[in-house]
């Protein structure tokens, strides 16, 4: 089963477990959002919307918000000593399509659990009744930067002579 959705002025053909980048939409990372503008639901018997399919939506999990590549707009008017350089980066939301819903159904698949780092547990040999503690890595000390003294520039002889007043005779 596939669907054609419209978001941010663009159309996308999606199937479950697709990962796509769209223009920024509201939603925290890890939450499920529903995209309601479904233009077509395909499968054994495709349903074409006029303009959208009634009761159809697409559920997607927000993976991350990021910024796209830098686009530079450079304009120059020759022989006029005129130029303008501007740049911008699009705001992008990365989605994973979880399921395609019809008949006003709600999403059944929730957000996927995040992988957590394993905790290292060290047993204490002396006390059997003492609580087990976790071992933390020692804090890193900041690295001191070496400063190099710059040699002072010697004044030019001409500049030094110009600063001294001339002797009267």
N, CA, C and O of each residue as an XYZ file, in Angstrom:
676
protein
N       0.845     -1.170      0.000
C       0.000      0.000      0.000
C       0.893      1.237      0.000
O       1.905      1.281      0.700
N       0.517      2.235     -0.784
C       1.252      3.491     -0.821
C       0.271      4.645     -0.801
O      -0.935      4.450     -0.953
N       0.788      5.843     -0.613
C      -0.049      7.039     -0.610
C       0.744      8.187     -1.204
O       1.975      8.199     -1.178
N       0.012      9.151     -1.741
C       0.615     10.397     -2.225
C       0.104     11.491     -1.304
O      -1.101     11.733     -1.224
N       1.026     12.157     -0.604
C       0.647     13.207      0.336
C       1.155     14.544     -0.153
O       2.069     14.624     -0.974
N       0.542     15.595      0.369
C       0.951     16.946      0.019
C       1.271     17.688      1.313
O       0.440     17.761      2.219
N       2.477     18.234      1.390
C       2.878     19.038      2.542
C       3.917     20.056      2.103
O       4.828     19.734      1.340
N       3.780     21.269      2.578
C       4.733     22.321      2.254
C       4.756     22.677      0.779
O       5.786     23.123      0.273
N       3.627     22.487      0.065
C       3.564     22.817     -1.351
C       4.185     21.777     -2.256
O       4.307     22.010     -3.458
N       4.582     20.631     -1.716
C       5.179     19.558     -2.508
C       4.399     18.275     -2.300
O       3.683     18.126     -1.310
N       4.538     17.353     -3.235
C       3.863     16.066     -3.150
C       4.905     14.955     -3.037
O       5.954     15.000     -3.681
N       4.596     13.957     -2.207
C       5.514     12.855     -1.960
C       4.758     11.534     -2.069
O       3.631     11.421     -1.588
N       5.372     10.545     -2.694
C       4.830      9.186     -2.718
C       5.506      8.434     -1.584
O       6.731      8.311     -1.555
N       4.699      7.927     -0.643
C       5.262      7.313      0.553
C       4.709      5.904      0.751
O       3.581      5.604      0.360
N       5.514      5.058      1.359
C       5.118      3.722      1.811
C       5.586      3.614      3.269
O       6.454      4.382      3.682
N       5.035      2.681      4.057
C       5.497      2.548      5.438
C       7.003      2.282      5.508
O       7.563      1.595      4.654
N       7.640      2.832      6.527
C       9.078      2.771      6.802
C       9.922      3.621      5.853
O      11.143      3.461      5.819
N       9.311      4.511      5.089
C      10.060      5.480      4.289
C      10.594      6.569      5.212
O       9.930      6.944      6.178
N      11.789      7.077      4.921
C      12.355      8.224      5.626
C      12.467      9.347      4.616
O      13.105      9.196      3.575
N      11.833     10.498      4.930
C      11.894     11.610      3.982
C      12.090     12.927      4.704
O      11.753     13.081      5.878
N      12.647     13.874      3.961
C      12.905     15.210      4.479
C      11.885     16.152      3.865
O      11.767     16.245      2.643
N      11.140     16.856      4.729
C      10.132     17.801      4.252
C      10.416     19.143      4.900
O      11.291     19.253      5.759
N       9.672     20.167      4.487
C       9.793     21.462      5.129
C       9.388     21.356      6.583
O       8.632     20.458      6.952
N       9.879     22.258      7.413
C       9.687     22.145      8.856
C       8.214     22.141      9.233
O       7.434     22.972      8.767
N       7.844     21.179     10.096
C       6.502     21.108     10.650
C       6.614     21.061     12.167
O       7.677     20.759     12.709
N       5.511     21.360     12.848
C       5.505     21.361     14.307
C       5.505     19.932     14.823
O       4.853     19.064     14.242
N       6.212     19.685     15.881
C       6.264     18.365     16.504
C       7.628     18.137     17.106
O       8.650     18.444     16.493
N       7.640     17.596     18.311
C       8.906     17.298     18.984
C       9.502     16.017     18.422
O       8.799     15.187     17.845
N      10.807     15.869     18.600
C      11.497     14.678     18.130
C      10.987     13.468     18.904
O      10.929     13.488     20.134
N      10.616     12.409     18.176
C      10.119     11.192     18.797
C       8.609     11.099     18.870
O       8.079     10.057     19.255
N       7.893     12.168     18.508
C       6.432     12.127     18.551
C       5.872     11.681     17.207
O       6.560     11.716     16.187
N       4.601     11.257     17.226
C       3.910     10.848     16.008
C       3.046     12.012     15.539
O       2.269     12.569     16.314
N       3.184     12.377     14.269
C       2.350     13.418     13.669
C       1.500     12.788     12.566
O       1.888     11.791     11.958
N       0.334     13.391     12.321
C      -0.541     12.903     11.266
C      -0.569     13.934     10.149
O      -0.801     15.119     10.392
N      -0.333     13.478      8.928
C      -0.395     14.328      7.749
C      -1.738     14.052      7.076
O      -1.992     12.937      6.620
N      -2.591     15.067      7.016
C      -3.976     14.860      6.597
C      -4.254     15.046      5.124
O      -5.284     14.571      4.644
N      -3.388     15.713      4.382
C      -3.660     15.944      2.958
C      -3.174     14.756      2.137
O      -2.041     14.752      1.654
N      -4.026     13.755      1.979
C      -3.701     12.566      1.201
C      -4.417     12.685     -0.137
O      -5.646     12.737     -0.184
N      -3.659     12.729     -1.216
C      -4.235     12.909     -2.542
C      -4.631     11.584     -3.189
O      -5.546     11.541     -4.012
N      -3.941     10.502     -2.817
C      -4.183      9.204     -3.438
C      -3.774      8.112     -2.470
O      -2.726      8.205     -1.830
N      -4.593      7.079     -2.360
C      -4.233      5.888     -1.601
C      -4.212      4.743     -2.598
O      -5.239      4.409     -3.189
N      -3.039      4.139     -2.788
C      -2.889      3.086     -3.782
C      -2.815      1.723     -3.142
O      -2.581      1.593     -1.940
N      -3.016      0.718     -3.954
C      -2.978     -0.661     -3.491
C      -3.693     -1.508     -4.539
O      -3.551     -1.270     -5.739
N      -4.466     -2.502     -4.082
C      -5.219     -3.328     -5.026
C      -6.324     -2.522     -5.695
O      -6.550     -2.649     -6.898
N      -7.014     -1.690     -4.912
C      -8.037     -0.813     -5.494
C      -7.698      0.624     -5.109
O      -8.055      1.068     -4.018
N      -7.013      1.359     -5.990
C      -6.590      2.723     -5.649
C      -7.777      3.666     -5.485
O      -8.780      3.554     -6.190
N      -7.642      4.604     -4.536
C      -8.669      5.601     -4.275
C      -8.065      6.958     -4.586
O      -7.061      7.356     -3.994
N      -8.685      7.661     -5.521
C      -8.210      8.974     -5.947
C      -9.061     10.044     -5.280
O     -10.289      9.967     -5.321
N      -8.436     11.030     -4.675
C      -9.160     12.082     -3.980
C      -9.559     13.207     -4.909
O      -8.960     13.414     -5.964
N     -10.593     13.933     -4.490
C     -11.029     15.078     -5.273
C     -11.253     16.268     -4.346
O     -12.416     16.466     -3.994
N     -10.338     17.053     -3.921
C      -8.898     16.987     -4.158
C      -8.175     16.041     -3.191
O      -7.077     15.582     -3.507
N      -8.761     15.735     -2.015
C      -8.108     14.812     -1.092
C      -9.019     13.634     -0.804
O     -10.227     13.709     -1.027
N      -8.446     12.547     -0.311
C      -9.208     11.359      0.046
C      -9.839     11.594      1.414
O      -9.139     11.910      2.377
N     -11.165     11.441      1.503
C     -11.871     11.684      2.758
C     -11.528     10.581      3.766
O     -11.587      9.395      3.443
N     -11.168     10.989      4.995
C     -10.901     10.036      6.064
C      -9.534      9.390      6.011
O      -9.252      8.513      6.827
N      -8.680      9.780      5.094
C      -7.350      9.169      4.979
C      -6.301     10.106      5.588
O      -6.407     11.329      5.495
N      -5.297      9.507      6.205
C      -4.173     10.274      6.738
C      -2.952      9.368      6.783
O      -3.051      8.152      6.625
N      -1.814      9.981      6.998
C      -0.549      9.248      7.083
C       0.080      9.579      8.423
O       0.234     10.751      8.765
N       0.447      8.556      9.183
C       1.115      8.744     10.477
C       2.617      8.650     10.273
O       3.104      7.761      9.575
N       3.348      9.572     10.886
C       4.799      9.606     10.727
C       5.442      9.986     12.052
O       4.871     10.741     12.839
N       6.629      9.458     12.287
C       7.400      9.761     13.485
C       8.444     10.813     13.141
O       9.143     10.691     12.134
N       8.552     11.842     13.971
C       9.550     12.894     13.759
C      10.893     12.375     14.257
O      11.055     12.073     15.440
N      11.859     12.275     13.335
C      13.187     11.788     13.709
C      14.104     12.920     14.153
O      14.808     12.790     15.155
N      14.104     14.037     13.411
C      14.952     15.158     13.793
C      14.549     16.406     13.036
O      13.899     16.344     11.992
N      14.952     17.544     13.588
C      14.832     18.839     12.919
C      16.247     19.281     12.582
O      17.142     19.190     13.422
N      16.457     19.754     11.375
C      17.793     20.192     10.988
C      17.674     21.289      9.940
O      16.574     21.701      9.571
N      18.808     21.747      9.477
C      18.847     22.783      8.447
C      19.479     22.205      7.194
O      20.400     21.391      7.263
N      18.976     22.633      6.059
C      19.452     22.127      4.782
C      20.767     22.757      4.378
O      21.366     23.507      5.149
N      21.217     22.455      3.170
C      22.485     23.038      2.702
C      22.354     24.533      2.454
O      21.264     25.047      2.207
N      23.481     25.213      2.524
C      23.477     26.658      2.319
C      23.287     26.973      0.839
O      23.950     26.395     -0.023
N      22.376     27.893      0.561
C      22.117     28.360     -0.798
C      22.550     29.818     -0.844
O      22.105     30.628     -0.030
N      23.412     30.151     -1.789
C      23.936     31.511     -1.888
C      23.320     32.207     -3.085
O      23.311     31.672     -4.194
N      22.807     33.404     -2.852
C      22.248     34.231     -3.912
C      23.211     35.392     -4.133
O      23.374     36.239     -3.255
N      23.841     35.437     -5.285
C      24.834     36.467     -5.582
C      24.366     37.241     -6.803
O      24.134     36.663     -7.865
N      24.228     38.559     -6.644
C      23.815     39.412     -7.758
C      24.885     40.455     -7.995
O      25.415     41.041     -7.051
N      25.201     40.687     -9.265
C      26.233     41.658     -9.603
C      25.773     42.463    -10.802
O      25.247     41.911    -11.769
N      25.971     43.760    -10.734
C      25.702     44.635    -11.876
C      27.062     45.090    -12.397
O      27.782     45.829    -11.725
N      27.397     44.647    -13.581
C      28.741     44.908    -14.077
C      28.954     46.396    -14.351
O      28.039     47.127    -14.730
N      30.168     46.795    -14.147
C      30.631     48.173    -14.356
C      29.895     49.186    -13.479
O      29.968     50.385    -13.750
N      29.198     48.747    -12.450
C      28.478     49.678    -11.568
C      29.024     49.634    -10.145
O      28.553     50.366     -9.274
N      30.017     48.775     -9.907
C      30.560     48.579     -8.562
C      29.434     48.231     -7.584
O      29.365     48.750     -6.470
N      28.571     47.348     -8.035
C      27.422     46.957     -7.223
C      27.327     45.444     -7.193
O      27.310     44.788     -8.235
N      27.266     44.903     -6.002
C      27.063     43.465     -5.868
C      26.393     43.200     -4.518
O      26.522     43.977     -3.572
N      25.670     42.069     -4.462
C      24.974     41.688     -3.236
C      25.090     40.175     -3.062
O      24.816     39.411     -3.987
N      25.493     39.762     -1.889
C      25.630     38.344     -1.599
C      24.791     38.029     -0.369
O      25.021     38.568      0.714
N      23.828     37.156     -0.552
C      22.974     36.718      0.550
C      22.914     35.208      0.538
O      23.058     34.584     -0.513
N      22.705     34.621      1.691
C      22.594     33.175      1.774
C      21.508     32.781      2.751
O      21.137     33.564      3.626
N      20.998     31.572      2.607
C      20.006     31.075      3.548
C      20.077     29.558      3.584
O      20.639     28.923      2.692
N      19.494     28.989      4.635
C      19.409     27.536      4.790
C      17.973     27.203      5.165
O      17.401     27.828      6.059
N      17.385     26.219      4.484
C      16.014     25.813      4.763
C      15.950     25.036      6.069
O      16.876     24.304      6.418
N      14.842     25.206      6.785
C      14.561     24.401      7.972
C      13.900     23.108      7.500
O      12.936     23.155      6.736
N      14.404     21.956      7.942
C      13.947     20.653      7.453
C      13.541     19.776      8.637
O      14.169     19.809      9.695
N      12.477     18.987      8.438
C      12.073     17.966      9.404
C      12.243     16.607      8.740
O      11.784     16.403      7.616
N      12.898     15.678      9.426
C      13.094     14.322      8.912
C      12.024     13.429      9.543
O      11.904     13.363     10.766
N      11.250     12.743      8.697
C      10.145     11.893      9.152
C      10.374     10.450      8.742
O      11.022     10.171      7.733
N       9.824      9.524      9.549
C       9.733      8.115      9.157
C       8.243      7.785      9.109
O       7.537      7.947     10.105
N       7.767      7.326      7.960
C       6.359      6.991      7.798
C       6.105      5.688      8.555
O       6.759      4.676      8.298
N       5.152      5.719      9.488
C       4.853      4.515     10.259
C       3.716      3.722      9.643
O       3.810      2.500      9.529
N       2.620      4.407      9.236
C       1.505      3.685      8.624
C       0.617      4.631      7.838
O       0.628      5.845      8.038
N      -0.157      4.029      6.930
C      -1.121      4.766      6.120
C      -2.504      4.401      6.644
O      -2.870      3.226      6.684
N      -3.272      5.417      7.048
C      -4.556      5.198      7.707
C      -5.712      5.582      6.787
O      -5.617      6.554      6.038
N      -6.790      4.827      6.843
C      -8.014      5.146      6.106
C      -9.194      5.072      7.065
O      -9.052      4.568      8.179
N     -10.339      5.560      6.655
C     -11.585      5.523      7.439
C     -11.448      6.199      8.804
O     -11.971      5.686      9.793
N     -10.770      7.316      8.875
C     -10.594      8.107     10.105
C     -10.004      7.309     11.261
O     -10.342      7.574     12.414
N      -9.140      6.350     10.989
C      -8.507      5.550     12.044
C      -7.407      6.360     12.721
O      -6.865      7.302     12.143
N      -7.090      5.979     13.945
C      -6.006      6.598     14.706
C      -4.744      5.750     14.551
O      -4.847      4.554     14.280
N      -3.561      6.334     14.715
C      -2.319      5.559     14.606
C      -2.231      4.489     15.690
O      -2.518      4.751     16.858
N      -1.833      3.287     15.296
C      -1.684      2.197     16.265
C      -0.239      2.007     16.673
O       0.030      1.482     17.754
N       0.690      2.417     15.841
C       2.110      2.257     16.137
C       2.602      3.523     16.817
O       2.471      4.617     16.269
N       3.170      3.380     18.015
C       3.680      4.520     18.765
C       5.111      4.822     18.383
O       5.679      4.154     17.519
N       5.704      5.824     19.017
C       7.105      6.128     18.725
C       8.013      4.998     19.160
O       7.763      4.340     20.170
N       9.054      4.777     18.404
C      10.007      3.711     18.717
C      10.855      4.118     19.914
O      11.254      5.278     20.020
N      11.139      3.176     20.822
C      11.953      3.547     21.991
C      13.380      3.841     21.572
O      13.924      3.222     20.657
N      13.973      4.802     22.265
C      15.354      5.167     21.969
C      16.292      4.164     22.619
O      16.004      3.626     23.688
N      17.403      3.922     21.967
C      18.410      3.028     22.524
C      19.181      3.774     23.598
O      19.689      4.873     23.372
N      19.259      3.160     24.768
C      19.993      3.788     25.858
C      21.359      3.122     25.999
O      21.525      1.942     25.690
N      22.313      3.886     26.461
C      23.652      3.363     26.652
C      23.655      2.413     27.848
O      23.021      2.707     28.862
N      24.349      1.289     27.751
C      24.371      0.356     28.885
C      25.144      0.944     30.062
O      26.146      1.637     29.884
N      24.656      0.653     31.265
C      25.284      1.144     32.486
C      26.195      0.046     33.020
O      25.777     -1.102     33.169
N      27.442      0.409     33.305
C      28.415     -0.549     33.819
C      28.280     -0.607     35.338
O      28.391      0.418     36.011
N      28.043     -1.799     35.879
C      27.890     -1.975     37.321
C      29.117     -2.724     37.834
O      29.473     -3.781     37.314
N      29.759     -2.164     38.860
C      30.940     -2.798     39.437
C      30.598     -3.287     40.836
O      30.212     -2.478     41.679
N      30.724     -4.577     41.114
C      30.424     -5.069     42.461
C      31.546     -4.703     43.428
O      32.716     -4.629     43.054
N      31.160     -4.477     44.667
C      32.123     -4.150     45.714
C      32.522     -5.449     46.398
O      31.654     -6.213     46.821
N      33.840     -5.716     46.515
C      34.319     -6.988     47.050
C      34.283     -7.040     48.571
O      34.044     -8.108     49.135
N      34.516     -5.900     49.264
C      34.630     -5.911     50.712
C      33.278     -6.108     51.402
O      33.134     -7.009     52.228
N      32.300     -5.287     51.075
C      30.994     -5.355     51.727
C      29.983     -6.029     50.809
O      29.797     -5.623     49.662
N      29.331     -7.068     51.333
C      28.269     -7.701     50.566
C      26.953     -6.952     50.751
O      26.073     -7.031     49.894
N      26.807     -6.227     51.858
C      25.567     -5.498     52.133
C      25.575     -4.087     51.559
O      24.537     -3.426     51.537
N      26.725     -3.619     51.095
C      26.821     -2.259     50.572
C      26.076     -2.169     49.245
O      26.068     -3.121     48.464
N      25.455     -1.027     48.996
C      24.736     -0.877     47.727
C      25.704     -0.847     46.545
O      26.845     -0.401     46.669
N      25.230     -1.326     45.411
C      26.040     -1.376     44.196
C      26.024      0.008     43.563
O      24.960      0.600     43.388
N      27.189      0.521     43.223
C      27.285      1.852     42.632
C      27.756      1.743     41.198
O      28.385      0.763     40.799
N      27.445      2.748     40.454
C      27.908      2.787     39.069
C      29.219      3.542     39.020
O      29.461      4.450     39.815
N      30.051      3.159     38.091
C      31.365      3.762     37.962
C      31.310      4.838     36.881
O      30.907      4.578     35.747
N      31.722      6.049     37.250
C      31.740      7.147     36.296
C      33.162      7.401     35.832
O      34.120      7.172     36.571
N      33.289      7.868     34.619
C      34.605      8.200     34.085
C      35.098      9.475     34.764
O      34.293     10.356     35.067
N      36.396      9.591     35.009
C      36.901     10.816     35.640
C      36.725     12.005     34.700
O      36.782     11.878     33.477
N      36.511     13.151     35.312
C      36.313     14.363     34.524
C      37.614     14.757     33.849
O      38.695     14.625     34.422
N      37.489     15.240     32.625
C      38.679     15.658     31.888
C      39.099     17.051     32.332
O      38.267     17.936     32.533
N      40.404     17.225     32.479
C      40.930     18.524     32.862
C      41.057     19.389     31.620
O      41.410     18.887     30.552
N      40.772     20.691     31.743
C      40.924     21.551     30.573
C      42.393     21.696     30.195
O      43.264     21.790     31.060
N      42.647     21.712     28.928
C      44.011     21.820     28.418
C      44.412     23.292     28.411
O      43.696     24.138     27.876
N      45.568     23.587     29.012
C      46.059     24.958     29.048
C      46.649     25.310     27.689
O      47.407     24.536     27.105
N      46.293     26.474     27.206
C      46.820     26.922     25.914
C      48.143     27.644     26.122
O      48.313     28.397     27.081
N      49.060     27.406     25.223
C      50.350     28.076     25.288
C      50.222     29.426     24.612
O      49.721     29.528     23.492
N      50.674     30.455     25.297
C      50.642     31.788     24.715
C      52.056     32.172     24.306
O      53.014     31.961     25.049
N      52.163     32.727     23.137
C      53.454     33.135     22.613
C      53.476     34.655     22.597
O      52.598     35.294     22.017
N      54.499     35.232     23.244
C      54.625     36.684     23.284
C      55.114     37.187     21.927
O      56.105     36.695     21.387
N      54.409     38.165     21.393
C      54.797     38.729     20.108
C      55.896     39.764     20.341
O      55.796     40.573     21.263
N      56.947     39.747     19.512
C      58.005     40.754     19.689
C      57.469     42.129     19.293
O      56.687     42.271     18.353
N      57.913     43.128     20.040
C      57.456     44.485     19.757
C      58.175     45.012     18.529
O      59.369     44.786     18.336
N      57.434     45.707     17.721
C      58.013     46.273     16.505
C      58.868     47.483     16.875
O      58.481     48.301     17.710
N      60.044     47.583     16.236
C      60.925     48.712     16.482
C      60.425     49.895     15.658
O      60.040     49.723     14.502
N      60.427     51.091     16.242
C      59.951     52.257     15.471
C      60.943     52.599     14.364
O      62.157     52.459     14.510
N      60.379     53.045     13.271
C      61.238     53.450     12.158
C      62.032     54.692     12.534
O      61.592     55.504     13.348
N      63.206     54.828     11.932
C      64.063     55.983     12.216
C      63.414     57.267     11.711
O      63.540     58.314     12.347
N      62.729     57.200     10.589
C      62.109     58.409     10.023
C      60.965     58.882     10.920
O      60.808     60.080     11.158
N      60.154     57.915     11.424
C      59.043     58.299     12.288
C      59.563     58.871     13.604
O      58.988     59.824     14.130
N      60.637     58.306     14.140
C      61.203     58.789     15.404
C      61.779     60.199     15.232
O      61.654     61.044     16.119
N      62.411     60.439     14.080
C      62.977     61.763     13.817
C      61.892     62.802     13.632
O      62.064     63.960     14.012
N      60.780     62.398     13.053
C      59.692     63.343     12.809
C      59.023     63.738     14.132
O      58.499     64.845     14.255
N      59.040     62.843     15.110
C      58.387     63.136     16.401
C      59.243     64.045     17.265
O      58.696     64.782     18.086
N      60.595     64.025     17.112
C      61.462     64.857     17.934
C      61.437     66.293     17.400
O      61.474     66.519     16.191
N      61.374     67.252     18.320
C      61.406     68.655     17.837
C      62.812     69.003     17.345
O      63.815     68.512     17.864
N      62.849     69.858     16.335
C      64.129     70.268     15.773
C      64.831     71.222     16.735
O      64.179     72.042     17.383
N      66.160     71.120     16.832
C      66.943     71.971     17.715
C      67.143     73.338     17.081
O      67.381     73.432     15.876
N      67.046     74.423     17.896
C      67.233     75.776     17.377
C      68.730     76.140     17.406
O      69.458     75.741     18.315
N      69.174     76.906     16.391
C      70.577     77.328     16.338
C      70.719     78.792     16.494
O      71.836     79.309     16.473
